[in-house]
Each structure stands twice: as C-alpha cells, then as structure tokens.
Amino acid sequence: MLYTAFLFGLISSFHCIGMCGPIAMMLPVERNNPAKKATQIITYHLGRLTAYGSIGLLFGLLGKGFFLAGIQQQMSIFIGIAMIIVILIPEKIFAQYNFSKPVFRWISRMKQILGSHFKNKSYKSLFIIGLLNGLLPCGMVYVALFGAIAMQSAGFGVLYMILFGLGTVPLMSTVVYVNSFLTVPFRNKIQKVIPYVGVIIGVLFILRGLGLGIPYVSPSNMSLFIQEKANCH
C-alpha cells in the first residue's frame, strides 16, 4: 500500500499549489545562482519531509497499537471509509467549523516564526520554513495520516508520510522556478481528479481489511495476523 502514498502526494500537490504555493513562491532563495538555488529548494523540502515523517511516526505508533490489539483489519476498513468520507464532503462544509480553534495561538505563533525566516536566505531558515510549512493544517495531509495509521508500524508510518511528501516535491519545486506555469482553469480541472484518487485509495484500504486473498491488494485473513508458527502452503 506504500505506493498509494506517493500517488496521492503527486495528485494532491495540485491542491498544495493553492494552499502552500504562496509560501514556495516567496522562498528566500538565490535567484542568480542556479546551483545554490537548487540546494536551497532541496533544503526546504527536507524540512517538509521531516515534518511529515515526524507526524507519520506518531500516527504509525498509533496504528501499531491497533495492530497489536488484533483489530488491524477493522481499522483498515474504518480508515478506508473515513478517507472516502473526508474526500467527498465539500470543503466549504468543513470551513463552517473552526477545528483548529483550540490551537489557534500555536498556529499564529508558527506563522510569525515563518515570517521572520523569510528574511533570511540561510539553509537553516529554509529548513525551518519547510518544517513549519509541513506542520500547518492541511486537509490532504490529514487524509494521508489515515494511511499512516493503517501501516500498522512506526517505521512504515514514517515511510508512508515521507513518500506522500516526495509526491508533492516535483510540482512544488516547479512553482518556485515558474510560478505562472499552471493556469487557473487547468488547476481547477486537476482539482476535480483529486477526489477520485482519494476514493480509489480508500477502496484499496477497505479491500485490504476484508482479506479477500487478492495478492498485493487484499491479502488473506491469515497473513494479516501475527502467528507463533509460520503459515506455509
């Protein structure tokens, strides 16, 4: 299921352009030195990947707890359904509720720190910008975290979120170089594709939990459980 992380990151990066694109466009990178500019952009992305990997670790540990409790199949089905629901519910409905209100001060503080680092072209500042950018509230990241939980281990939870982040890198890097290469109509068309991809990934998680014996998609029930002795055929 790890491949779904990169695929979802690649598709959701079109959503990221609208949300995080302005941050990428304002990065304090060297405009007259292509080599240095490239390393600065990489540093920014390393910060983002570190943030994604860190929260992937937390949610991967949560998933491991469910796995050890023996309810990994049910969790995979639940997570798949949750992914589909979150993807299909219009964003304007979520906008009616301020879910981030309890941490509003924390988010405001993060934005203040972000602003201060935009004045500095050092690699440290670029890394911090990427790190804080990755920690800002984002609907696509929330959906990806469902996948991290379903990975059933801390390590795979980290890997899932890093692969998701890597999927966003190509387009977010292009924005820094050519911030007008995507027209609004084209972006709107791609935005319409995102829900379909999210639903497909959700269905894959549901199939995985059902244990239908389909190789690589829905392994048998027996292979989903830890056993004292190997189950060989």
C-alpha positions in Angstrom: 0.0 0.0 0.0 3.0 2.3 0.2 2.7 3.2 -3.5 -0.6 4.9 -2.8 1.2 7.5 -0.6 3.4 8.7 -3.5 0.4 8.7 -5.9 -1.8 10.6 -3.5 1.0 13.1 -2.8 1.6 13.6 -6.6 -2.1 14.3 -7.2 -2.7 16.4 -4.1 0.2 18.6 -4.9 -2.2 20.4 -7.2 -4.2 21.2 -4.1 -1.0 22.2 -2.4 -0.3 24.9 -5.0 -3.3 26.8 -3.8 -2.6 26.3 -0.1 1.2 26.3 0.2 2.1 27.7 -3.3 2.4 31.3 -2.0 5.0 30.1 0.6 7.0 28.3 -2.1 6.9 31.3 -4.4 8.2 33.6 -1.5 11.1 31.4 -0.5 14.2 33.5 0.1 16.3 31.6 -2.5 19.3 32.8 -4.6 17.9 34.0 -7.9 21.2 34.4 -9.7 22.9 31.2 -8.7 21.1 28.1 -10.2 23.1 25.6 -8.2 22.7 27.3 -4.9 19.0 27.8 -5.6 18.5 24.1 -6.2 20.2 23.2 -3.0 18.1 25.8 -1.1 14.9 24.3 -2.6 16.0 20.8 -1.6 16.7 22.1 2.0 13.2 23.5 2.1 11.7 20.2 1.0 13.8 18.3 3.6 12.2 20.4 6.2 8.7 19.5 4.9 9.7 15.8 4.7 11.0 15.9 8.3 7.6 17.3 9.5 5.7 14.7 7.5 7.9 11.9 8.8 7.6 13.1 12.4 3.8 13.1 12.4 3.9 9.8 10.4 5.9 8.4 13.4 3.2 9.4 15.9 0.3 8.0 13.8 2.3 4.9 12.8 2.8 4.2 16.5 -1.0 4.6 17.0 -1.5 2.1 14.1 0.9 -0.3 15.7 -1.2 -0.2 18.9 -4.3 -1.2 16.9 -2.2 -3.9 15.1 -1.1 -5.4 18.4 -4.6 -5.2 19.7 -5.7 -7.5 16.8 -8.1 -5.1 15.2 -5.9 -4.2 12.2 -8.5 -5.4 9.7 -11.3 -3.4 11.2 -9.1 -0.4 11.3 -8.1 -0.7 7.7 -11.8 -0.8 6.7 -12.6 2.1 9.0 -9.7 4.2 7.7 -10.7 3.5 4.1 -14.3 4.6 4.8 -13.0 7.7 6.7 -10.8 8.6 3.7 -13.7 8.4 1.3 -16.0 10.5 3.6 -13.3 13.2 4.1 -12.6 13.4 0.4 -16.3 13.5 -0.7 -17.5 16.0 1.9 -17.3 19.5 0.3 -14.5 21.7 1.8 -16.9 24.5 2.4 -18.7 22.3 5.0 -15.5 21.9 7.0 -14.9 25.6 6.7 -18.1 26.2 8.7 -16.4 24.7 11.7 -13.1 26.0 13.1 -11.5 22.7 14.0 -8.2 24.5 14.6 -9.6 27.0 17.2 -8.1 25.1 20.2 -4.6 25.5 18.6 -5.2 28.9 17.1 -2.5 30.6 19.2 0.0 27.9 18.2 -0.7 28.3 14.5 -0.4 32.0 14.8 2.9 31.7 16.5 4.1 29.3 13.7 3.1 31.9 11.1 5.1 34.6 13.0 8.2 32.4 13.0 7.7 31.6 9.3 7.5 35.4 8.5 10.8 36.0 10.4 12.7 33.3 8.5 11.6 34.6 5.1 14.0 37.5 5.6 17.0 35.1 5.8 18.5 33.1 2.9 20.4 30.7 5.2 19.9 26.9 4.8 18.8 26.8 8.4 15.9 29.3 7.7 14.9 27.4 4.6 14.8 24.1 6.6 12.7 25.7 9.3 10.3 27.2 6.7 9.8 23.8 5.2 9.4 22.2 8.7 6.7 24.7 9.8 5.1 24.5 6.4 4.7 20.8 6.8 3.1 21.2 10.3 0.4 23.7 9.1 -3.1 22.4 8.9 -3.9 20.7 5.6 -6.8 18.5 4.5 -4.6 16.4 2.2 -2.1 15.7 5.0 -5.0 14.6 7.3 -6.1 12.1 4.7 -2.6 10.8 4.2 -2.3 10.3 8.0 -5.2 7.8 7.8 -2.9 5.8 5.6 0.0 6.1 8.1 -2.2 4.6 10.8 -3.1 1.7 8.5 0.5 0.9 8.0 0.5 -0.8 11.4 4.1 0.1 12.4 6.0 3.2 13.3 8.6 2.7 10.6 6.1 2.2 7.8 4.1 5.2 9.1 7.1 7.4 8.7 7.8 5.9 5.3 4.2 6.4 4.2 4.2 10.1 5.0 7.7 10.7 3.5 6.5 9.1 0.3 3.4 11.3 0.4 5.7 14.3 0.8 8.0 13.2 -2.0 5.0 13.0 -4.3 4.4 16.8 -3.7 8.0 17.7 -4.4 8.1 17.9 -8.3 5.2 20.3 -8.6 6.1 22.4 -5.6 9.6 22.7 -6.9 8.4 23.8 -10.3 6.3 26.5 -8.7 9.5 28.1 -7.3 11.0 28.3 -10.8 7.9 29.1 -12.9 5.1 30.4 -10.7 2.8 31.0 -13.6 3.1 27.7 -15.5 -0.3 26.4 -14.3 -3.3 28.4 -15.4 -6.3 28.6 -13.1 -8.6 26.5 -15.4 -6.0 23.7 -15.6 -5.6 23.7 -11.9 -9.4 23.5 -11.5 -9.5 20.5 -13.8 -6.9 18.7 -11.8 -8.7 19.6 -8.5 -11.6 17.6 -9.8 -9.4 14.5 -10.2 -8.2 14.5 -6.5 -11.5 13.1 -5.1 -11.4 10.2 -7.5 -7.9 9.3 -6.5 -8.7 9.6 -2.8 -11.8 7.4 -3.2 -9.7 4.7 -5.1 -7.1 4.7 -2.3 -9.9 4.5 0.3 -11.3 1.5 -1.5 -7.9 -0.2 -1.6 -7.7 0.1 2.2 -11.2 -1.3 2.6 -10.2 -4.3 0.3 -7.0 -4.8 2.3 -9.1 -5.0 5.5 -11.6 -7.5 4.0 -8.8 -10.1 3.4 -10.2 -11.5 0.2 -7.0 -13.3 -0.8 -6.1 -11.0 -3.7 -2.3 -10.7 -3.9 -0.9 -7.3 -3.1 -4.4 -5.8 -2.9 -6.3 -7.8 -0.3 -4.1 -10.4 1.4 -5.9 -13.4 3.1 -7.0 -13.0 6.7 -4.3 -15.5 7.8 -1.5 -13.3 6.5 -2.8 -10.2 8.4 -2.2 -11.7 11.8 0.9 -12.4 13.9 1.2 -16.1 14.5 3.5 -18.2 16.7 4.2 -20.6 13.8 4.6 -19.8 10.1 1.6 -20.5 7.9 3.1 -22.2 4.9 1.3 -23.9 2.0 
